[in-house]
């Protein structure tokens, strides 16, 4: 092993490196305006059947609903406003129905048995951990736990760990170096451990990975990309390596990360939803997407040369004339891999893949705003030449997930203006002076509003209720959640919390979309990993917009101008500050057992999670001991 250590001070932070001999691999930037000359491998014959089973029912249900509403509107003559409203309703409702039909396909896919691990020849796998101003003992503690678990696997694969730092804080960088030296001293003998820190965070995570690929990628057939908070069991890493080695056409295989480390109310809500409901959506997605899957940026194994030759990303020209990196790069990289003829697969049944989730509502919103900026960029990439239609759908769906919130907000605004009846209909009042807006159809009464809201809420909750019903009907599954009573209580709490937080997220995502389209953003700061309660002043500053909108709805309700069917939304918005404060409450330590939103991952923590916690504590003690000795 060639060793180079550089620890001189720069204007940013100390630079440390312990890397093997270089093995350069070219990674050209792709041309989005010209498709590569590649023949896509044929898909299995049953693929169209499952894709029809997802898209056709969703489109038919949406079309039926639009037809029913249009007959109501047409009673008084259709106006421009009504056509706009129908379009908004259809645009939002179709995504709800797609989720429902995906769950249906997921239920059907459970009839297919999972296959055994393939028997393959060994390959060289690089475990990559890109980090940026993270807590060193958490990152290296997780790495230590994964390596210890990995060597227990009966595998001939060769693994090498690389911690790729873009840390700019000198103090954190020094602690990373200490943690690396400790990990290298205690790592299994048959696993090499390396560390490299770039003095400048050029092109963020994309640049970090490109730097490794172009410097050392040629020495490894595969790279397993992890996040700073990723944790994977040894058997899971082994299975991903085997699957890639057995499928020469596979360019990327994505695992299904489950959420761990949740202690606060908001994090427990996310974790319970992920464990109890997410698996069925994941099953459906994997079943119909097949070889045109997606990439979530971490906990996935990638064929190194395939990625290097087909997924190099150019800078994207900005609206204001500037250029910058593609932020939500993972979706785009998956699309480019498939464009080049490589399969992109998803293995939802592969357990042992984990990540953490933000602990509070504010932390979640801040991360979500970053994702919003990146996903909206995908709209500008839909015209990329040579993309598979399913890849284009993934790109569009990622952007639509955020565009739905402004659409919902506009519908909410019109719903409030409709009032309770013809006398309180604000739109009708203004239409007397404006011929473009004739009187609202009398058929659109508050009773029709109730029916419409009931249908929408029913469709939104149907995927969750379907998953809950399947778990409740299975004695073994429900036992993993602590029994049927505990499980049903947790479902009710999670559904109630989801309904309460949904209007707040609608306003925050609408705000994020507007800011992104206006080119306003607050940078790409590291994610806040540890949950903390925010002071009242911070909560008020963060949630003032929701509070004001909620207050306006309350005034409308009290004055009789707004339908009482909007009361649940009003309560959520006007209570945004207390709900946000509630999100930081430590449910694990302070709530009664029946109200902790427990799941199999909290009642019986996986061995790798327990091992990682111990390794983090040990690594922290080692770093602190070095710091004390240096004082």
Backbone torsions as a table, in degrees:
resi	resn	phi	psi	omega
1	UNK	NA	126.5	175.3
2	UNK	-79.1	130.8	-175.1
3	UNK	-120.3	129.8	174.2
4	UNK	-135.6	128.4	179.5
5	UNK	-124.4	123.3	-179.4
6	UNK	-126.8	117.6	-174.8
7	UNK	-129.6	37.1	179.4
8	UNK	-88.4	157.5	-178.8
9	UNK	-80.1	139.0	171.0
10	UNK	-117.9	-177.6	179.5
11	UNK	-71.9	-12.8	-178.3
12	UNK	-102.0	-57.3	-175.1
13	UNK	-170.9	165.0	176.1
14	UNK	-61.5	143.7	178.3
15	UNK	-106.6	121.9	178.7
16	UNK	-121.2	147.6	177.4
17	UNK	-157.1	136.7	172.3
18	UNK	-140.6	92.6	-172.1
19	UNK	-127.0	156.0	177.2
20	UNK	-76.4	-179.3	176.8
21	UNK	-59.6	141.8	-176.5
22	UNK	-67.1	144.4	175.5
23	UNK	-137.4	78.9	-171.6
24	UNK	-62.4	146.7	176.7
25	UNK	-138.7	125.6	-177.6
26	UNK	-70.5	138.4	177.9
27	UNK	-134.5	86.1	-177.5
28	UNK	-72.0	147.6	175.3
29	UNK	-73.9	137.9	-174.4
30	UNK	-82.2	151.6	177.5
31	UNK	-97.9	111.5	-178.2
32	UNK	-74.8	-14.6	-176.9
33	UNK	-92.4	-3.6	-178.9
34	UNK	-139.2	128.0	-178.7
35	UNK	-80.5	141.8	175.7
36	UNK	-70.3	154.5	-179.2
37	UNK	-85.0	83.2	-175.3
38	UNK	-134.6	138.9	173.5
39	UNK	-95.7	119.5	177.6
40	UNK	-69.7	137.5	178.2
41	UNK	-67.2	144.9	-178.1
42	UNK	-65.5	146.2	178.0
43	UNK	-87.9	157.8	175.0
44	UNK	-57.9	147.6	-175.6
45	UNK	-59.1	-28.1	-175.4
46	UNK	-78.4	-8.3	-178.8
47	UNK	-56.7	-49.3	-179.1
48	UNK	-59.0	-32.4	-178.8
49	UNK	-62.4	-47.5	-178.0
50	UNK	-71.1	-32.4	178.5
51	UNK	-71.2	-37.0	174.2
52	UNK	-64.6	-38.5	-179.6
53	UNK	-65.6	-22.7	178.1
54	UNK	-88.2	-51.6	-169.5
55	UNK	-83.2	-38.4	-175.8
56	UNK	-63.9	-50.0	177.9
57	UNK	-60.1	-39.3	-179.9
58	UNK	-61.7	-44.5	-179.0
59	UNK	-68.9	-38.8	-179.8
60	UNK	-66.6	-43.5	179.6
61	UNK	-64.1	-43.3	179.1
62	UNK	-64.1	-43.3	179.7
63	UNK	-63.0	-39.4	178.6
64	UNK	-63.1	-42.5	179.6
65	UNK	-65.7	-43.4	179.0
66	UNK	-63.1	-39.6	178.7
67	UNK	-63.0	-43.1	179.6
68	UNK	-62.9	-42.9	178.7
69	UNK	-68.5	-36.4	-178.9
70	UNK	-66.0	-33.2	177.0
71	UNK	-66.2	-34.5	175.8
72	UNK	-67.2	-46.5	-178.1
73	UNK	-65.4	-36.9	-173.9
74	UNK	-69.2	-13.2	-179.0
75	UNK	-59.4	-32.0	179.6
76	UNK	-111.3	12.1	-177.3
77	UNK	91.2	130.0	-177.3
78	UNK	-79.0	137.5	177.2
79	UNK	-113.9	170.7	177.0
80	UNK	-59.4	-42.0	-179.5
81	UNK	-60.9	-41.2	-178.5
82	UNK	-68.7	-36.7	175.4
83	UNK	-63.4	-40.1	177.7
84	UNK	-63.0	-44.1	179.8
85	UNK	-63.6	-42.2	177.4
86	UNK	-60.4	-41.6	177.8
87	UNK	-62.3	-42.7	179.0
88	UNK	-65.2	-42.6	179.1
89	UNK	-62.2	-44.4	178.7
90	UNK	-64.1	-41.0	-178.4
91	UNK	-64.8	-33.6	178.8
92	UNK	-83.2	-40.8	-174.1
93	UNK	-69.3	-32.6	-176.7
94	UNK	-63.4	-34.0	179.6
95	UNK	-71.8	-32.2	175.5
96	UNK	-65.4	-45.8	-179.1
97	UNK	-67.9	-31.9	175.8
98	UNK	-63.5	-39.1	176.9
99	UNK	-64.1	-40.3	179.6
100	UNK	-64.6	-46.3	-179.2
101	UNK	-68.6	-30.8	175.1
102	UNK	-64.6	-39.6	175.5
103	UNK	-62.6	-40.4	177.7
104	UNK	-59.7	-43.3	176.7
105	UNK	-65.7	-35.7	177.6
106	UNK	-62.3	-40.5	177.2
107	UNK	-62.0	-45.2	-179.9
108	UNK	-65.2	-35.2	-176.6
109	UNK	-69.1	-21.2	179.4
110	UNK	-64.9	-15.1	178.1
111	UNK	-74.0	-19.7	178.4
112	UNK	-82.4	121.3	179.7
113	UNK	-70.6	148.5	176.2
114	UNK	-75.2	138.7	-178.9
115	UNK	-81.5	160.7	178.8
116	UNK	-73.7	161.7	177.2
117	UNK	-61.5	137.8	-179.7
118	UNK	-72.8	153.3	176.6
119	UNK	-96.5	116.4	-170.7
120	UNK	-135.3	168.9	172.4
121	UNK	-79.9	149.5	-178.0
122	UNK	-64.9	148.5	174.7
123	UNK	-130.9	161.3	177.2
124	UNK	-91.4	122.5	-175.3
125	UNK	-120.4	128.5	173.9
126	UNK	-97.8	127.0	174.9
127	UNK	-94.1	111.5	-173.7
128	UNK	-105.5	127.1	178.7
129	UNK	-123.1	90.6	175.7
130	UNK	-75.8	133.0	-178.4
131	UNK	-135.4	157.7	-179.1
132	UNK	-151.3	102.7	178.5
133	UNK	54.5	43.6	179.1
134	UNK	-93.6	170.5	175.4
135	UNK	-74.9	114.4	-170.7
136	UNK	-58.6	-43.7	-175.3
137	UNK	-68.9	-25.6	176.0
138	UNK	-71.1	-45.8	-179.0
139	UNK	-63.5	-51.2	-175.8
140	UNK	-76.5	-26.0	173.4
141	UNK	-65.9	-45.2	175.3
142	UNK	-59.1	-44.0	179.8
143	UNK	-61.1	-41.8	179.0
144	UNK	-61.6	-43.1	179.6
145	UNK	-64.5	-41.3	-179.9
146	UNK	-65.2	-42.4	-179.6
147	UNK	-65.9	-40.8	179.5
148	UNK	-63.2	-38.1	179.8
149	UNK	-76.2	-32.2	-176.4
150	UNK	-67.2	-38.1	-176.8
151	UNK	-71.7	-10.7	176.9
152	UNK	-80.9	-9.4	-177.5
153	UNK	-82.0	140.4	178.0
154	UNK	-78.2	68.6	-172.8
155	UNK	-122.3	142.3	174.9
156	UNK	-93.9	-0.2	180.0
157	UNK	-66.5	147.6	179.7
158	UNK	-103.5	124.2	-175.4
159	UNK	-114.7	141.9	174.7
160	UNK	-135.6	130.9	-179.0
161	UNK	-98.5	132.9	174.7
162	UNK	-124.3	121.1	170.3
163	UNK	-97.7	115.1	-173.0
164	UNK	-108.1	101.6	-172.6
165	UNK	-96.2	136.8	169.4
166	UNK	-116.7	20.5	-176.1
167	UNK	-60.8	134.9	-179.1
168	UNK	-108.1	-10.2	179.4
169	UNK	-85.6	120.6	-176.1
170	UNK	-60.0	-40.2	-179.5
171	UNK	-64.6	-43.6	178.5
172	UNK	-66.2	-39.5	179.7
173	UNK	-61.2	-40.9	178.6
174	UNK	-64.9	-39.6	178.1
175	UNK	-68.3	-34.7	175.8
176	UNK	-60.4	-42.0	179.7
177	UNK	-64.0	-41.2	176.3
178	UNK	-62.3	-44.5	-179.6
179	UNK	-64.1	-39.2	178.0
180	UNK	-62.3	-46.0	179.7
181	UNK	-61.2	-38.5	177.2
182	UNK	-66.1	-43.6	179.3
183	UNK	-64.8	-42.6	180.0
184	UNK	-62.0	-35.5	-178.9
185	UNK	-72.0	-26.2	-175.3
186	UNK	-110.1	-2.9	-177.0
187	UNK	-69.2	153.5	176.1
188	UNK	-54.7	145.6	-173.2
189	UNK	-63.6	-28.1	-175.9
190	UNK	-93.8	11.3	177.1
191	UNK	-125.2	115.3	178.0
192	UNK	-77.6	144.6	-178.4
193	UNK	-125.2	130.2	-178.3
194	UNK	-132.4	160.6	-179.1
195	UNK	-145.2	139.4	175.7
196	UNK	-145.6	134.0	176.4
197	UNK	-121.0	127.8	175.3
198	UNK	-85.9	138.5	-178.4
199	UNK	-74.0	-20.5	178.2
200	UNK	-131.8	137.9	-177.4
201	UNK	-84.7	66.0	-176.6
202	UNK	-75.3	125.3	178.6
203	UNK	58.7	23.2	171.6
204	UNK	53.4	-140.5	-174.2
205	UNK	-64.3	-36.1	178.3
206	UNK	-58.7	-49.1	-179.7
207	UNK	-63.8	-34.3	178.8
208	UNK	-62.2	-47.5	-179.3
209	UNK	-71.4	-38.0	178.2
210	UNK	-63.2	-38.3	178.0
211	UNK	-59.4	-41.1	178.5
212	UNK	-70.6	-44.2	-177.4
213	UNK	-61.1	-46.3	-177.4
214	UNK	-75.4	-15.2	179.4
215	UNK	-99.8	-36.9	-173.0
216	UNK	-137.4	0.5	-172.7
217	UNK	-64.6	-27.7	-176.0
218	UNK	-65.2	-18.5	-177.4
219	UNK	-84.1	-4.9	-173.4
220	UNK	-131.7	130.5	178.5
221	UNK	-70.5	-31.8	-176.3
222	UNK	-138.6	154.8	173.3
223	UNK	-131.2	131.2	176.4
224	UNK	-100.5	110.9	-175.1
225	UNK	-90.0	126.3	-179.9
226	UNK	-119.6	159.7	171.2
227	UNK	-98.8	171.1	-179.4
228	UNK	-60.5	-30.4	-179.0
229	UNK	-102.6	10.8	180.0
230	UNK	-73.0	148.2	175.4
231	UNK	-147.4	127.2	-178.2
232	UNK	-134.3	136.6	176.7
233	UNK	-68.5	152.9	-179.4
234	UNK	-59.7	-40.6	179.9
235	UNK	-65.1	-30.6	179.2
236	UNK	-70.5	-44.4	176.4
237	UNK	-61.4	-43.7	179.3
238	UNK	-60.7	-43.8	-178.6
239	UNK	-65.6	-41.2	177.6
240	UNK	-61.7	-42.1	178.3
241	UNK	-63.0	-41.3	179.3
242	UNK	-65.4	-42.2	-179.5
243	UNK	-63.4	-42.1	179.3
244	UNK	-67.2	-41.5	-179.5
245	UNK	-66.4	-30.6	-177.5
246	UNK	-82.1	-18.0	-177.4
247	UNK	-117.4	94.2	-176.7
248	UNK	-64.7	-14.3	179.0
249	UNK	-93.5	-6.7	-178.1
250	UNK	-77.0	124.8	175.1
251	UNK	-97.6	-28.1	-178.3
252	UNK	-154.3	137.6	175.7
253	UNK	-128.7	116.9	-176.5
254	UNK	-96.5	132.8	173.1
255	UNK	-88.9	174.8	179.5
256	UNK	-107.9	95.4	-177.6
257	UNK	-68.8	133.7	173.3
258	UNK	-104.3	155.1	-173.7
259	UNK	-87.5	135.7	179.3
260	UNK	-131.8	171.7	173.8
261	UNK	73.3	15.8	-176.9
262	UNK	-81.1	126.6	177.4
263	UNK	-125.4	-34.1	-178.4
264	UNK	-79.4	166.6	-179.9
265	UNK	-59.4	-46.2	-177.3
266	UNK	-66.7	-42.3	179.9
267	UNK	-67.0	-39.9	178.0
268	UNK	-64.2	-38.0	177.2
269	UNK	-61.1	-45.7	179.0
270	UNK	-64.4	-42.2	-178.4
271	UNK	-65.8	-45.1	179.9
272	UNK	-61.7	-43.3	178.9
273	UNK	-61.5	-42.4	179.6
274	UNK	-61.5	-44.5	-176.3
275	UNK	-77.2	-42.8	-173.0
276	UNK	-81.4	-34.9	-174.6
277	UNK	-114.9	-32.4	-171.9
278	UNK	-61.6	-30.9	-176.1
279	UNK	-62.1	-35.5	-177.1
280	UNK	-73.9	-40.4	173.9
281	UNK	-63.1	-39.6	178.9
282	UNK	-64.2	-40.7	177.5
283	UNK	-59.7	-47.3	-179.6
284	UNK	-63.5	-43.3	179.4
285	UNK	-60.3	-45.6	-178.8
286	UNK	-65.0	-34.6	-174.6
287	UNK	-71.6	-37.9	-178.2
288	UNK	-95.3	-23.3	179.6
289	UNK	-78.9	-32.6	175.7
290	UNK	52.9	-116.9	-176.5
291	UNK	-83.6	-1.6	176.4
292	UNK	-108.6	50.9	-179.1
293	UNK	-77.6	-166.9	-175.9
294	UNK	-128.2	173.5	-177.6
295	UNK	-130.4	132.8	-177.5
296	UNK	-106.1	11.8	171.7
297	UNK	88.0	-5.6	-178.3
298	UNK	-163.5	165.9	-179.7
299	UNK	55.1	42.0	179.5
300	UNK	-139.6	147.9	176.6
301	UNK	-103.4	139.9	-172.4
302	UNK	-132.2	139.0	173.7
303	UNK	-74.9	116.9	-167.7
304	UNK	-60.3	-49.6	-177.0
305	UNK	-68.2	-34.0	176.9
306	UNK	-63.4	-44.5	-180.0
307	UNK	-65.1	-44.6	-177.7
308	UNK	-64.0	-38.3	-175.2
309	UNK	-81.2	-19.7	-171.4
310	UNK	-127.5	-9.9	-171.6
311	UNK	-120.6	18.1	176.2
312	UNK	-68.8	126.0	-173.0
313	UNK	-100.9	129.7	173.0
314	UNK	-80.4	168.7	171.4
315	UNK	-71.8	146.9	-179.6
316	UNK	-100.4	128.9	-179.4
317	UNK	-67.2	128.5	-177.8
318	UNK	-80.6	166.4	-179.5
319	UNK	-63.9	-34.8	-177.2
320	UNK	-89.3	10.3	177.9
321	UNK	98.3	-14.7	178.0
322	UNK	-82.6	169.3	179.1
323	UNK	-128.5	154.5	-179.0
324	UNK	-162.7	179.1	-176.9
325	UNK	-73.3	156.9	171.4
326	UNK	-79.2	115.5	-168.6
327	UNK	-76.3	-53.0	175.3
328	UNK	-85.3	73.0	-170.2
329	UNK	-75.9	-23.2	-172.7
330	UNK	-61.6	-47.0	178.0
331	UNK	-58.1	-41.8	-176.8
332	UNK	-68.3	-42.2	179.6
333	UNK	-62.4	-40.1	176.8
334	UNK	-63.1	-41.0	179.4
335	UNK	-64.0	-40.1	-179.5
336	UNK	-70.9	-35.9	175.1
337	UNK	-60.5	-45.7	179.9
338	UNK	-67.8	-35.6	177.7
339	UNK	-59.3	-34.3	-179.0
340	UNK	-83.7	2.9	176.4
341	UNK	99.8	-1.6	-179.5
342	UNK	-85.1	147.4	176.8
343	UNK	-80.6	141.1	173.8
344	UNK	-119.7	110.5	-171.9
345	UNK	-112.2	161.7	-179.5
346	UNK	-134.0	127.1	-179.7
347	UNK	-113.9	86.2	-176.3
348	UNK	-72.1	-21.2	-177.3
349	UNK	-86.6	-4.1	-179.2
350	UNK	-80.4	106.4	-178.7
351	UNK	-83.8	172.0	177.4
352	UNK	91.6	14.1	177.3
353	UNK	-114.1	124.0	-170.9
354	UNK	-135.5	157.6	171.7
355	UNK	-152.5	168.7	178.6
356	UNK	-100.3	167.3	-180.0
357	UNK	-129.9	149.7	177.4
358	UNK	-55.2	143.3	-172.5
359	UNK	-86.9	-17.7	-177.4
360	UNK	-131.3	165.3	178.5
361	UNK	-61.1	-43.1	-178.7
362	UNK	-63.9	-45.1	178.9
363	UNK	-61.2	-39.0	178.3
364	UNK	-65.2	-44.0	-179.3
365	UNK	-63.5	-40.4	179.8
366	UNK	-63.1	-42.9	176.7
367	UNK	-66.7	-40.7	-178.0
368	UNK	-63.2	-35.2	179.1
369	UNK	-65.0	-36.5	176.9
370	UNK	-65.5	-44.0	178.5
371	UNK	-63.5	-35.8	179.2
372	UNK	-59.4	-48.7	179.3
373	UNK	-56.3	-45.2	-178.6
374	UNK	-68.0	-43.1	-177.3
375	UNK	-68.4	-33.3	178.1
376	UNK	-67.5	-25.2	174.6
377	UNK	-60.9	-27.2	-176.4
378	UNK	-62.3	-26.2	179.0
379	UNK	-61.1	-31.3	-179.5
380	UNK	-80.8	-8.1	-178.2
381	UNK	-105.9	0.7	-177.7
382	UNK	-64.5	-24.9	-179.2
383	UNK	-86.6	4.5	179.2
384	UNK	-55.5	130.3	-175.9
385	UNK	-70.8	139.2	171.6
386	UNK	87.5	-1.0	-179.2
387	UNK	-70.8	145.4	174.8
388	UNK	-69.5	145.0	179.6
389	UNK	-55.0	-36.4	179.3
390	UNK	-69.5	-34.7	175.7
391	UNK	-64.4	-40.0	176.3
392	UNK	-62.8	-38.6	179.1
393	UNK	-63.3	-42.3	178.0
394	UNK	-58.7	-44.1	180.0
395	UNK	-63.3	-44.8	-179.0
396	UNK	-68.0	-40.1	-179.9
397	UNK	-62.4	-38.2	178.8
398	UNK	-62.0	-38.5	177.1
399	UNK	-75.2	-39.8	-177.9
400	UNK	-64.0	-28.9	178.6
401	UNK	-57.7	-31.5	178.0
402	UNK	-92.4	-33.4	179.2
403	UNK	-68.6	-20.6	177.4
404	UNK	-62.5	-33.2	-177.6
405	UNK	-65.0	-47.8	174.0
406	UNK	-59.7	-35.4	178.5
407	UNK	-65.0	-43.5	176.9
408	UNK	-62.8	-39.7	-179.0
409	UNK	-64.7	-41.1	178.0
410	UNK	-64.2	-41.6	176.7
411	UNK	-61.6	-40.5	177.6
412	UNK	-61.1	-42.3	-179.7
413	UNK	-62.9	-45.1	179.0
414	UNK	-66.4	-36.1	178.8
415	UNK	-61.4	-42.0	178.4
416	UNK	-65.1	-38.1	-179.1
417	UNK	-71.8	-22.5	177.8
418	UNK	-64.1	-29.1	-179.2
419	UNK	72.2	-165.4	-178.8
420	UNK	-89.5	-27.5	-176.6
421	UNK	-159.6	-170.5	-177.4
422	UNK	-64.1	-30.9	-178.9
423	UNK	-73.0	-28.8	-178.1
424	UNK	-104.4	9.6	-178.8
425	UNK	-79.0	106.3	-178.7
426	UNK	-64.8	-35.4	-179.8
427	UNK	-64.4	-41.1	177.9
428	UNK	-61.9	-40.1	-179.9
429	UNK	-58.9	-47.2	-177.0
430	UNK	-74.9	-25.7	-176.6
431	UNK	-69.0	-18.4	178.6
432	UNK	-62.6	-28.1	-179.7
433	UNK	-102.3	-0.3	-176.0
434	UNK	-135.6	107.9	-175.9
435	UNK	-67.0	-14.4	177.5
436	UNK	-68.6	-20.8	-177.1
437	UNK	-121.6	86.7	178.5
438	UNK	-69.8	171.7	-179.4
439	UNK	-53.5	139.2	179.4
440	UNK	-66.0	140.0	-178.0
441	UNK	-55.5	131.3	-179.0
442	UNK	-63.5	-19.2	-179.8
443	UNK	-68.0	-21.1	-177.7
444	UNK	-83.4	69.5	-178.0
445	UNK	-88.7	178.2	178.2
446	UNK	-67.3	-23.3	176.6
447	UNK	-69.5	-43.0	175.9
448	UNK	-62.5	-36.2	177.8
449	UNK	-61.0	-43.1	179.9
450	UNK	-62.3	-42.0	179.5
451	UNK	-64.2	-43.7	-179.6
452	UNK	-62.4	-45.8	178.5
453	UNK	-63.3	-38.6	179.3
454	UNK	-63.0	-42.4	178.4
455	UNK	-63.5	-44.8	-178.5
456	UNK	-63.7	-47.1	179.1
457	UNK	-64.4	-38.1	179.0
458	UNK	-62.0	-43.4	179.0
459	UNK	-67.8	-37.7	178.8
460	UNK	-64.9	-36.6	-176.6
461	UNK	-88.4	-15.5	-175.0
462	UNK	-56.2	-45.2	177.7
463	UNK	-57.9	-41.0	179.2
464	UNK	-67.0	-44.1	-178.2
465	UNK	-66.4	-34.8	177.0
466	UNK	-63.6	-47.6	178.2
467	UNK	-61.9	-42.7	180.0
468	UNK	-62.8	-39.7	179.5
469	UNK	-65.3	-41.2	179.1
470	UNK	-63.6	-41.9	179.2
471	UNK	-67.7	-43.0	-178.4
472	UNK	-62.7	-30.4	-178.2
473	UNK	-82.4	-5.6	-178.4
474	UNK	-111.9	113.6	-175.7
475	UNK	-60.3	-42.8	-179.2
476	UNK	-64.1	-44.6	-178.3
477	UNK	-64.9	-44.9	-176.8
478	UNK	-68.7	-27.1	177.1
479	UNK	-66.6	-32.3	179.2
480	UNK	-66.5	-23.4	178.1
481	UNK	-92.9	11.0	178.2
482	UNK	91.4	12.4	-179.5
483	UNK	107.7	161.1	-174.9
484	UNK	-63.9	-40.9	-178.1
485	UNK	-63.0	-48.1	179.7
486	UNK	-63.0	-38.7	-178.9
487	UNK	-66.1	-46.0	-178.1
488	UNK	-66.6	-36.6	175.7
489	UNK	-62.8	-43.2	179.5
490	UNK	-63.4	-39.1	178.3
491	UNK	-62.5	-46.2	179.8
492	UNK	-61.3	-43.1	179.5
493	UNK	-64.8	-45.0	-178.5
494	UNK	-64.0	-42.0	178.9
495	UNK	-63.9	-44.1	179.5
496	UNK	-62.5	-43.0	179.1
497	UNK	-66.6	-38.9	178.7
498	UNK	-62.1	-42.7	178.2
499	UNK	-64.6	-37.8	-179.0
500	UNK	-69.2	-40.5	-176.6
501	UNK	-84.6	-18.3	-175.6
502	UNK	-59.0	-46.4	178.6
503	UNK	-62.5	-34.8	178.1
504	UNK	-64.7	-44.5	178.3
505	UNK	-64.8	-34.3	177.6
506	UNK	-59.7	-46.3	-179.6
507	UNK	-67.3	-43.7	-178.2
508	UNK	-65.9	-39.1	178.2
509	UNK	-71.1	-35.7	175.0
510	UNK	-61.2	-43.6	177.8
511	UNK	-61.8	-41.9	179.9
512	UNK	-64.9	-39.7	178.7
513	UNK	-63.5	-46.0	-179.8
514	UNK	-61.8	-45.9	-179.7
515	UNK	-63.4	-39.8	180.0
516	UNK	-64.8	-42.8	-179.4
517	UNK	-68.7	-25.2	177.8
518	UNK	-90.0	1.3	179.8
519	UNK	75.6	18.9	179.6
520	UNK	-98.6	130.9	176.4
521	UNK	-159.0	162.9	-177.4
522	UNK	-111.6	31.6	177.9
523	UNK	85.8	-174.6	-177.5
524	UNK	-125.7	70.8	-176.0
525	UNK	-72.9	156.2	176.3
526	UNK	-59.5	148.2	179.7
527	UNK	-69.2	140.4	176.3
528	UNK	-77.9	109.4	-174.9
529	UNK	-82.0	-37.7	-177.0
530	UNK	-93.1	133.0	-178.8
531	UNK	-73.8	135.8	176.8
532	UNK	-142.9	146.0	178.1
533	UNK	-78.8	132.6	-180.0
534	UNK	-88.2	145.1	177.2
535	UNK	-67.0	161.2	-176.2
536	UNK	-58.2	-40.5	-179.2
537	UNK	-60.3	-41.4	179.0
538	UNK	-66.7	-39.3	179.1
539	UNK	-64.0	-44.6	179.8
540	UNK	-63.1	-42.2	179.8
541	UNK	-65.6	-36.6	-175.8
542	UNK	-77.4	-35.1	-171.9
543	UNK	-112.4	22.4	-177.5
544	UNK	-63.5	-35.4	-176.3
545	UNK	-66.8	-46.2	177.8
546	UNK	-60.8	-40.9	-178.6
547	UNK	-63.3	-42.7	179.7
548	UNK	-64.9	-45.0	179.7
549	UNK	-63.9	-40.9	177.0
550	UNK	-62.2	-39.7	178.9
551	UNK	-64.8	-39.5	178.0
552	UNK	-63.9	-40.9	176.6
553	UNK	-64.1	-40.0	178.6
554	UNK	-61.3	-43.6	177.7
555	UNK	-60.7	-42.0	178.2
556	UNK	-63.9	-38.8	178.9
557	UNK	-66.6	-47.3	-177.6
558	UNK	-64.7	-37.0	-178.7
559	UNK	-80.7	-5.5	179.3
560	UNK	83.4	10.6	-177.5
561	UNK	-89.6	-19.2	-175.0
562	UNK	-120.0	141.2	179.6
563	UNK	-64.6	139.7	179.7
564	UNK	-69.2	-9.7	175.7
565	UNK	-68.0	-14.8	176.6
566	UNK	-91.4	3.4	-178.6
567	UNK	-58.5	-42.9	178.9
568	UNK	-58.8	-39.2	179.2
569	UNK	-67.9	-40.3	178.5
570	UNK	-60.8	-45.0	-179.0
571	UNK	-60.4	-44.3	179.9
572	UNK	-60.8	-44.7	-176.0
573	UNK	-70.4	-44.1	-177.6
574	UNK	-71.8	-19.3	177.3
575	UNK	-101.6	21.6	-177.0
576	UNK	-58.6	-42.1	-178.4
577	UNK	-65.3	-52.2	177.7
578	UNK	-64.1	-34.5	177.0
579	UNK	-65.5	-38.6	177.2
580	UNK	-65.7	-40.5	176.5
581	UNK	-64.1	-39.4	179.4
582	UNK	-63.2	-31.5	-177.2
583	UNK	-61.3	-23.7	-177.4
584	UNK	-91.5	-2.3	-179.5
585	UNK	-65.4	133.0	-179.3
586	UNK	-76.4	100.2	-177.7
587	UNK	-72.3	-32.5	-176.7
588	UNK	-63.3	-41.0	-173.7
589	UNK	-98.6	-20.4	-169.1
590	UNK	-115.9	-15.0	-176.5
591	UNK	-94.3	149.9	172.2
592	UNK	-58.8	155.2	-173.8
593	UNK	-55.8	-37.6	-176.1
594	UNK	-71.5	-14.1	-174.9
595	UNK	-117.2	21.5	-177.4
596	UNK	-90.8	0.5	-177.3
597	UNK	54.0	48.4	-178.8
598	UNK	-71.9	152.5	177.2
599	UNK	-140.7	173.5	178.3
600	UNK	-55.4	-28.4	-178.0
601	UNK	-79.5	-15.2	176.7
602	UNK	-101.4	-32.4	-179.3
603	UNK	-77.7	-35.2	178.1
604	UNK	-137.5	85.2	-176.8
605	UNK	-61.3	136.8	176.4
606	UNK	-59.3	150.9	-177.4
607	UNK	-58.5	-37.0	-178.2
608	UNK	-66.9	-31.8	178.1
609	UNK	-69.6	-44.1	177.3
610	UNK	-62.5	-43.8	179.1
611	UNK	-63.3	-37.8	179.7
612	UNK	-67.2	-37.9	179.1
613	UNK	-62.7	-43.1	178.8
614	UNK	-66.4	-39.9	-179.7
615	UNK	-67.6	-35.8	176.6
616	UNK	-63.3	-45.8	-179.7
617	UNK	-62.8	-41.8	179.8
618	UNK	-65.6	-42.0	179.9
619	UNK	-65.6	-39.4	178.6
620	UNK	-63.4	-41.5	179.1
621	UNK	-63.6	-38.7	179.6
622	UNK	-65.4	-44.3	-179.4
623	UNK	-66.0	-42.9	179.4
624	UNK	-63.1	-37.2	179.2
625	UNK	-64.4	-39.6	178.0
626	UNK	-66.4	-42.0	-179.8
627	UNK	-63.4	-40.8	179.5
628	UNK	-65.9	-41.0	-179.4
629	UNK	-66.0	-29.1	-178.1
630	UNK	-79.4	-16.9	-178.5
631	UNK	-75.8	NA	NA
